[in-house]
């Protein structure tokens, strides 16, 4: 079985790093985020990836769930310092992800996500965990509102 890892990895990393779409910039928090991903059924572990990203100051917000134009957030809930959500993506790689993140004070967060979907007619399942540490301030640009086509 041959699964194209690049599109799956790109989707997973884009989900773990806050958004890039154009809207009005505002003050944000710069984070160093480490993501660990496991593709269910693969005989090897993918190495952890660390990136620096700019996220919103409002941690208890749907804005903390990065996604692109092909995805929408449903069932976003906040209970104390934990948030949970469902992310539904369509397009070339269709996936549904259930995830959660926990705010560890003002300087850090951690979370996990399970993604199930299909790519090229094949089933794909990934488990991802991530942790972010605040390293400074930045100019955050929230995702643009979806157009009403």
N, CA, C and O of each residue as an XYZ file, in Angstrom:
596
protein
N       0.847     -1.178      0.000
C       0.000      0.000      0.000
C       0.887      1.233      0.000
O       1.784      1.357      0.834
N       0.646      2.127     -0.912
C       1.457      3.338     -1.022
C       0.593      4.547     -0.678
O      -0.378      4.841     -1.375
N       0.951      5.250      0.405
C       0.239      6.450      0.812
C       1.161      7.624      0.573
O       2.327      7.599      0.968
N       0.639      8.657     -0.076
C       1.440      9.863     -0.282
C       1.489     10.609      1.037
O       0.482     11.159      1.484
N       2.673     10.629      1.671
C       2.823     11.254      2.970
C       2.848     12.764      2.906
O       2.376     13.418      3.836
N       3.379     13.345      1.843
C       3.548     14.800      1.795
C       2.234     15.549      1.996
O       2.192     16.444      2.840
N       1.140     15.233      1.259
C      -0.099     15.977      1.493
C      -0.663     15.769      2.895
O      -1.176     16.712      3.498
N      -0.575     14.544      3.421
C      -1.080     14.273      4.770
C      -0.262     15.030      5.803
O      -0.817     15.626      6.727
N       1.051     15.008      5.647
C       1.926     15.710      6.583
C       1.697     17.213      6.497
O       1.668     17.895      7.521
N       1.534     17.736      5.285
C       1.283     19.173      5.125
C      -0.018     19.569      5.807
O      -0.077     20.600      6.477
N      -1.066     18.756      5.641
C      -2.333     19.047      6.291
C      -2.172     19.005      7.801
O      -2.637     19.908      8.497
N      -1.528     17.984      8.311
C      -1.361     17.856      9.757
C      -0.549     19.000     10.327
O      -0.903     19.545     11.372
N       0.532     19.376      9.662
C       1.342     20.484     10.166
C       0.600     21.803     10.062
O       0.760     22.667     10.924
N      -0.214     21.978      9.017
C      -0.966     23.229      8.915
C      -2.022     23.306      9.998
O      -2.357     24.397     10.460
N      -2.547     22.172     10.407
C      -3.537     22.155     11.472
C      -2.894     22.455     12.814
O      -3.545     23.012     13.698
N      -1.627     22.095     12.979
C      -0.983     22.333     14.269
C      -0.321     23.692     14.368
O       0.170     24.047     15.439
N      -0.287     24.467     13.293
C       0.343     25.791     13.310
C      -0.690     26.846     12.928
O      -1.238     26.775     11.828
N      -0.980     27.828     13.797
C      -2.029     28.795     13.514
C      -1.941     29.478     12.164
O      -0.864     29.656     11.596
N      -3.132     29.862     11.662
C      -3.452     30.270     10.306
C      -2.622     31.329      9.597
O      -1.929     32.136     10.217
N      -2.723     31.294      8.270
C      -1.929     32.160      7.422
C      -2.756     33.067      6.520
O      -2.187     33.888      5.801
N      -4.086     32.943      6.535
C      -4.917     33.700      5.600
C      -4.963     35.181      5.953
O      -4.656     35.568      7.081
N      -5.349     36.009      4.979
C      -5.305     37.466      5.155
C      -6.555     38.004      5.855
O      -7.681     37.653      5.503
N      -6.334     38.844      6.830
C      -7.352     39.626      7.526
C      -6.580     40.701      8.275
O      -5.364     40.801      8.116
N      -7.255     41.508      9.088
C      -6.572     42.591      9.784
C      -5.683     42.071     10.913
O      -6.128     41.284     11.749
N      -4.415     42.518     10.932
C      -3.454     42.068     11.941
C      -3.796     42.658     13.305
O      -4.352     43.751     13.408
N      -3.454     41.914     14.338
C      -3.644     42.331     15.715
C      -2.504     41.764     16.558
O      -1.743     40.914     16.095
N      -2.392     42.238     17.791
C      -1.322     41.735     18.645
C      -1.567     40.264     18.953
O      -2.686     39.865     19.278
N      -0.514     39.463     18.849
C      -0.617     38.034     19.089
C       0.534     37.532     19.933
O       1.350     38.312     20.425
N       0.591     36.222     20.096
C       1.659     35.568     20.847
C       2.443     34.652     19.929
O       1.859     33.861     19.188
N       3.764     34.754     19.973
C       4.647     33.887     19.200
C       4.894     32.622     20.017
O       5.254     32.695     21.192
N       4.698     31.464     19.391
C       4.883     30.180     20.056
C       5.905     29.330     19.304
O       6.028     29.421     18.083
N       6.623     28.518     20.039
C       7.431     27.446     19.460
C       6.617     26.175     19.701
O       6.385     25.784     20.845
N       6.186     25.535     18.611
C       5.280     24.393     18.691
C       5.981     23.137     18.176
O       6.540     23.127     17.079
N       5.942     22.079     18.990
C       6.481     20.784     18.585
C       5.314     19.831     18.370
O       4.458     19.667     19.240
N       5.294     19.205     17.196
C       4.225     18.297     16.800
C       4.794     16.897     16.598
O       5.824     16.717     15.949
N       4.113     15.924     17.160
C       4.460     14.513     16.944
C       3.263     13.860     16.260
O       2.120     14.028     16.684
N       3.548     13.110     15.189
C       2.471     12.528     14.410
C       2.728     11.056     14.164
O       3.854     10.636     13.897
N       1.655     10.280     14.260
C       1.706      8.848     13.981
C       0.650      8.561     12.927
O      -0.517      8.919     13.084
N       1.073      7.911     11.852
C       0.118      7.455     10.841
C      -0.204      6.004     11.170
O       0.668      5.137     11.112
N      -1.460      5.746     11.515
C      -1.888      4.414     11.915
C      -1.624      3.439     10.776
O      -1.988      3.694      9.628
N      -0.984      2.312     11.109
C      -0.684      1.281     10.129
C       0.672      1.424      9.464
O       1.082      0.536      8.716
N       1.372      2.508      9.712
C       2.709      2.689      9.136
C       3.736      2.058     10.069
O       3.613      2.171     11.289
N       4.748      1.395      9.513
C       5.717      0.677     10.351
C       6.808      1.565     10.961
O       7.719      1.049     11.607
N       6.737      2.853     10.777
C       7.775      3.733     11.320
C       7.136      4.963     11.944
O       6.005      5.332     11.625
N       7.881      5.583     12.834
C       7.425      6.809     13.502
C       7.991      8.007     12.760
O       9.175      8.022     12.422
N       7.173      8.996     12.506
C       7.650     10.222     11.882
C       8.377     11.058     12.935
O       7.957     11.082     14.092
N       9.454     11.740     12.560
C      10.176     12.547     13.555
C       9.355     13.756     13.977
O       8.561     14.270     13.189
N       9.537     14.220     15.219
C       8.827     15.428     15.666
C       9.227     16.624     14.813
O      10.358     16.702     14.334
N       8.295     17.554     14.626
C       8.537     18.777     13.869
C       8.356     19.960     14.821
O       7.386     20.007     15.577
N       9.284     20.911     14.784
C       9.168     22.112     15.608
C       9.160     23.325     14.694
O      10.029     23.482     13.836
N       8.162     24.182     14.891
C       8.027     25.410     14.104
C       7.680     26.554     15.051
O       7.193     26.330     16.159
N       7.937     27.778     14.604
C       7.507     28.953     15.345
C       6.314     29.554     14.617
O       6.354     29.774     13.407
N       5.250     29.818     15.373
C       4.019     30.328     14.790
C       3.474     31.478     15.625
O       3.772     31.600     16.813
N       2.677     32.311     14.985
C       2.021     33.429     15.647
C       0.561     33.060     15.844
O      -0.126     32.727     14.879
N       0.072     33.112     17.088
C      -1.302     32.758     17.394
C      -2.017     33.899     18.088
O      -1.387     34.890     18.458
N      -3.329     33.775     18.271
C      -4.103     34.836     18.906
C      -3.807     34.938     20.403
O      -3.409     33.956     21.029
N      -4.001     36.114     20.965
C      -3.869     36.298     22.424
C      -5.000     35.589     23.161
O      -4.809     35.107     24.277
N      -6.183     35.525     22.537
C      -7.363     34.897     23.149
C      -7.251     33.388     23.011
O      -7.566     32.832     21.959
N      -6.801     32.721     24.073
C      -6.547     31.281     24.013
C      -7.819     30.439     23.993
O      -7.818     29.341     23.436
N      -8.895     30.927     24.584
C     -10.144     30.174     24.633
C     -11.000     30.560     23.440
O     -12.124     31.038     23.597
N     -10.461     30.351     22.249
C     -11.116     30.814     21.036
C     -10.942     29.799     19.918
O      -9.963     29.053     19.889
N     -11.899     29.777     19.000
C     -11.770     28.919     17.817
C     -10.552     29.308     16.986
O     -10.072     28.510     16.181
N     -10.051     30.526     17.173
C      -8.866     30.964     16.427
C      -7.637     30.124     16.763
O      -6.675     30.108     15.995
N      -7.656     29.426     17.899
C      -6.527     28.567     18.272
C      -6.509     27.280     17.453
O      -5.538     26.526     17.509
N      -7.571     27.022     16.695
C      -7.630     25.822     15.856
C      -7.297     26.241     14.435
O      -8.170     26.720     13.712
N      -6.045     26.067     14.025
C      -5.668     26.483     12.682
C      -6.319     25.599     11.622
O      -6.452     24.388     11.797
N      -6.713     26.218     10.544
C      -7.312     25.477      9.444
C      -7.272     26.351      8.197
O      -7.068     27.563      8.268
N      -7.472     25.705      7.063
C      -7.455     26.463      5.813
C      -8.876     26.608      5.277
O      -9.842     26.248      5.948
N      -8.991     27.135      4.066
C     -10.298     27.403      3.468
C     -11.131     26.150      3.230
O     -12.352     26.242      3.100
N     -10.492     24.972      3.169
C     -11.210     23.734      2.905
C     -11.721     23.072      4.177
O     -12.280     21.978      4.115
N     -11.540     23.716      5.331
C     -11.931     23.124      6.608
C     -12.864     24.059      7.372
O     -12.796     25.280      7.235
N     -13.733     23.457      8.178
C     -14.584     24.257      9.051
C     -14.606     23.618     10.440
O     -14.514     22.399     10.583
N     -14.729     24.465     11.446
C     -14.725     24.022     12.836
C     -16.172     23.840     13.281
O     -17.011     24.713     13.060
N     -16.455     22.711     13.903
C     -17.778     22.477     14.480
C     -17.574     22.017     15.923
O     -16.480     21.590     16.295
N     -18.598     22.102     16.709
C     -18.589     21.595     18.086
C     -17.452     22.149     18.936
O     -16.866     21.412     19.730
N     -17.129     23.430     18.785
C     -16.075     24.022     19.614
C     -16.636     24.276     21.005
O     -17.654     24.953     21.150
N     -15.974     23.732     22.036
C     -16.434     23.881     23.415
C     -15.257     24.234     24.308
O     -14.142     23.754     24.103
N     -15.514     25.075     25.298
C     -14.501     25.430     26.290
C     -15.032     25.053     27.661
O     -16.133     25.451     28.041
N     -14.245     24.286     28.400
C     -14.569     23.929     29.780
C     -13.313     24.156     30.603
O     -12.359     23.383     30.519
N     -13.314     25.218     31.398
C     -12.136     25.554     32.194
C     -10.981     25.912     31.283
O     -11.114     26.792     30.433
N      -9.838     25.237     31.446
C      -8.658     25.514     30.624
C      -8.546     24.565     29.433
O      -7.516     24.545     28.760
N      -9.596     23.775     29.161
C      -9.569     22.821     28.048
C     -10.599     23.203     26.993
O     -11.708     23.632     27.313
N     -10.218     23.040     25.744
C     -11.117     23.273     24.616
C     -11.142     22.017     23.760
O     -10.126     21.338     23.615
N     -12.292     21.711     23.198
C     -12.413     20.574     22.290
C     -13.118     21.046     21.028
O     -13.822     22.056     21.037
N     -12.920     20.307     19.944
C     -13.482     20.719     18.660
C     -13.512     19.548     17.695
O     -12.869     18.520     17.902
N     -14.279     19.741     16.639
C     -14.269     18.849     15.483
C     -13.915     19.724     14.294
O     -14.428     20.834     14.154
N     -13.045     19.226     13.448
C     -12.612     19.936     12.246
C     -12.962     19.059     11.057
O     -12.542     17.904     10.991
N     -13.731     19.599     10.116
C     -14.158     18.846      8.934
C     -13.522     19.494      7.714
O     -13.761     20.669      7.433
N     -12.706     18.721      6.984
C     -12.004     19.226      5.799
C     -12.494     18.501      4.553
O     -12.716     17.291      4.572
N     -12.661     19.260      3.465
C     -13.069     18.697      2.185
C     -12.005     19.054      1.155
O     -11.089     19.824      1.445
N     -12.122     18.504     -0.026
C     -11.149     18.785     -1.073
C     -10.386     17.529     -1.433
O     -10.910     16.422     -1.317
N      -9.140     17.700     -1.874
C      -8.320     16.555     -2.305
C      -8.136     15.541     -1.178
O      -8.194     14.334     -1.412
N      -7.917     16.024      0.030
C      -7.792     15.159      1.194
C      -8.950     15.462      2.124
O      -8.958     16.489      2.803
N      -9.938     14.559      2.155
C     -11.087     14.748      3.029
C     -10.786     14.114      4.375
O     -10.394     12.950      4.450
N     -10.973     14.898      5.451
C     -10.690     14.403      6.787
C     -11.650     15.000      7.791
O     -12.162     16.106      7.615
N     -11.878     14.244      8.843
C     -12.574     14.747     10.012
C     -11.637     14.535     11.186
O     -11.114     13.439     11.385
N     -11.430     15.577     11.953
C     -10.520     15.505     13.093
C     -11.273     15.870     14.356
O     -12.073     16.805     14.373
N     -11.007     15.124     15.405
C     -11.509     15.462     16.729
C     -10.284     15.790     17.559
O      -9.338     15.005     17.636
N     -10.313     16.963     18.180
C      -9.136     17.378     18.915
C      -9.468     18.126     20.176
O     -10.615     18.490     20.437
N      -8.424     18.345     20.951
C      -8.550     19.136     22.166
C      -7.217     19.797     22.459
O      -6.163     19.301     22.063
N      -7.276     20.911     23.151
C      -6.060     21.523     23.646
C      -6.307     22.049     25.044
O      -7.429     22.392     25.416
N      -5.230     22.103     25.806
C      -5.288     22.518     27.194
C      -4.332     23.672     27.407
O      -3.151     23.573     27.076
N      -4.828     24.758     27.953
C      -3.995     25.914     28.254
C      -3.261     25.643     29.552
O      -3.883     25.359     30.575
N      -1.930     25.731     29.513
C      -1.098     25.477     30.688
C      -0.604     26.808     31.243
O       0.601     27.054     31.300
N      -1.524     27.653     31.645
C      -1.173     29.001     32.068
C      -1.025     29.898     30.853
O      -1.359     29.489     29.741
N      -0.529     31.116     31.045
C      -0.446     32.075     29.940
C       0.705     31.803     28.966
O       0.774     32.433     27.911
N       1.601     30.887     29.298
C       2.815     30.711     28.506
C       2.884     29.425     27.695
O       3.819     29.260     26.911
N       1.929     28.503     27.849
C       2.072     27.223     27.161
C       0.717     26.545     26.955
O      -0.258     26.847     27.643
N       0.680     25.629     25.998
C      -0.485     24.797     25.773
C      -0.038     23.453     25.231
O       1.092     23.307     24.764
N      -0.923     22.476     25.295
C      -0.670     21.166     24.695
C      -2.000     20.631     24.200
O      -3.068     21.074     24.623
N      -1.912     19.671     23.297
C      -3.148     19.117     22.772
C      -2.909     17.849     21.990
O      -1.782     17.373     21.851
N      -4.007     17.317     21.482
C      -3.945     16.112     20.657
C      -5.104     16.132     19.690
O      -6.107     16.816     19.896
N      -4.941     15.362     18.628
C      -5.961     15.309     17.594
C      -5.912     13.939     16.919
O      -4.838     13.378     16.701
N      -7.084     13.415     16.595
C      -7.196     12.190     15.809
C      -7.876     12.567     14.512
O      -8.975     13.122     14.521
N      -7.225     12.268     13.382
C      -7.757     12.599     12.064
C      -8.046     11.319     11.303
O      -7.212     10.415     11.252
N      -9.223     11.245     10.716
C      -9.620     10.089      9.920
C     -10.158     10.629      8.603
O     -10.928     11.589      8.584
N      -9.746     10.007      7.501
C     -10.234     10.476      6.215
C      -9.802      9.588      5.080
O      -9.477      8.415      5.262
N      -9.805     10.183      3.888
C      -9.393      9.431      2.710
C      -8.582     10.336      1.799
O      -8.785     11.548      1.735
N      -7.667      9.704      1.107
C      -6.849     10.401      0.123
C      -6.630      9.438     -1.031
O      -6.136      8.327     -0.843
N      -6.998      9.869     -2.211
C      -6.840      9.015     -3.383
C      -7.574      7.697     -3.254
O      -7.108      6.680     -3.768
N      -8.732      7.690     -2.567
C      -9.522      6.475     -2.427
C      -9.045      5.551     -1.316
O      -9.617      4.477     -1.131
N      -8.026      5.934     -0.582
C      -7.505      5.101      0.509
C      -7.806      5.751      1.859
O      -7.770      6.973      2.004
N      -8.102      4.904      2.834
C      -8.340      5.397      4.188
C      -7.033      5.835      4.825
O      -5.994      5.199      4.647
N      -7.101      6.927      5.569
C      -5.941      7.468      6.257
C      -6.376      7.803      7.681
O      -7.436      8.392      7.891
N      -5.549      7.422      8.661
C      -5.792      7.814     10.044
C      -4.485      8.285     10.648
O      -3.451      7.632     10.510
N      -4.540      9.424     11.318
C      -3.354      9.988     11.957
C      -3.703     10.409     13.374
O      -4.803     10.890     13.645
N      -2.754     10.220     14.264
C      -2.857     10.740     15.615
C      -1.738     11.757     15.773
O      -0.597     11.513     15.379
N      -2.077     12.885     16.348
C      -1.094     13.945     16.489
C      -1.169     14.494     17.904
O      -2.250     14.623     18.480
N       0.002     14.817     18.457
C       0.063     15.542     19.720
C       0.943     16.762     19.491
O       1.846     16.740     18.655
N       0.674     17.817     20.234
C       1.455     19.040     20.047
C       1.561     19.778     21.364
O       0.698     19.665     22.234
N       2.631     20.531     21.493
C       2.813     21.396     22.651
C       3.447     22.689     22.180
O       4.355     22.693     21.348
N       2.953     23.781     22.725
C       3.447     25.092     22.351
C       3.921     25.861     23.569
O       3.296     25.821     24.629
N       5.029     26.558     23.406
C       5.594     27.398     24.459
C       5.671     28.821     23.932
O       6.239     29.052     22.865
N       5.107     29.783     24.664
C       5.147     31.183     24.251
C       6.581     31.690     24.328
O       7.268     31.500     25.332
N       7.026     32.345     23.241
C       8.399     32.864     23.210
C       8.450     34.368     22.960
O       9.536     34.947     22.905
N       7.283     35.014     22.807
C       7.283     36.457     22.595
C       5.978     36.943     22.001
O       4.981     36.222     21.969
N       6.004     38.191     21.528
C       4.845     38.812     20.885
C       5.021     38.789     19.373
O       6.130     38.611     18.870
N       3.907     38.973     18.649
C       3.939     39.010     17.188
C       2.690     39.720     16.695
O       1.797     40.028     17.484
N       2.623     39.981     15.400
C       1.425     40.520     14.768
C       0.653     39.349     14.173
O       1.063     38.780     13.161
N      -0.468     38.989     14.802
C      -1.291     37.855     14.385
C      -2.302     38.312     13.344
O      -2.967     39.333     13.518
N      -2.413     37.553     12.267
C      -3.410     37.799     11.239
C      -4.398     36.644     11.264
O      -4.060     35.537     10.845
N      -5.623     36.883     11.752
C      -6.602     35.790     11.826
C      -7.037     35.358     10.441
O      -6.934     36.125      9.484
N      -7.531     34.114     10.330
C      -8.040     33.646      9.040
C      -9.183     34.537      8.572
O      -9.984     35.017      9.374
N      -9.244     34.747      7.274
C     -10.335     35.539      6.693
C     -11.643     34.779      6.855
O     -11.664     33.548      6.851
N     -12.723     35.517      6.996
C     -14.046     34.881      7.082
C     -14.332     34.192      5.756
O     -13.981     34.712      4.697
N     -14.974     33.011      5.807
C     -15.283     32.314      4.562
C     -16.218     33.142      3.693
O     -17.103     33.833      4.197
N     -16.012     33.067      2.387
C     -16.879     33.803      1.467
C     -18.182     33.046      1.322
O     -18.194     31.817      1.395
N     -19.251     33.740      1.123
C     -20.573     33.129      1.007
C     -20.915     32.758     -0.406
O     -21.840     33.333     -0.981
N     -20.187     31.797     -1.005
C     -20.456     31.357     -2.388
C     -21.718     30.548     -2.456
O     -22.104     30.095     -3.534
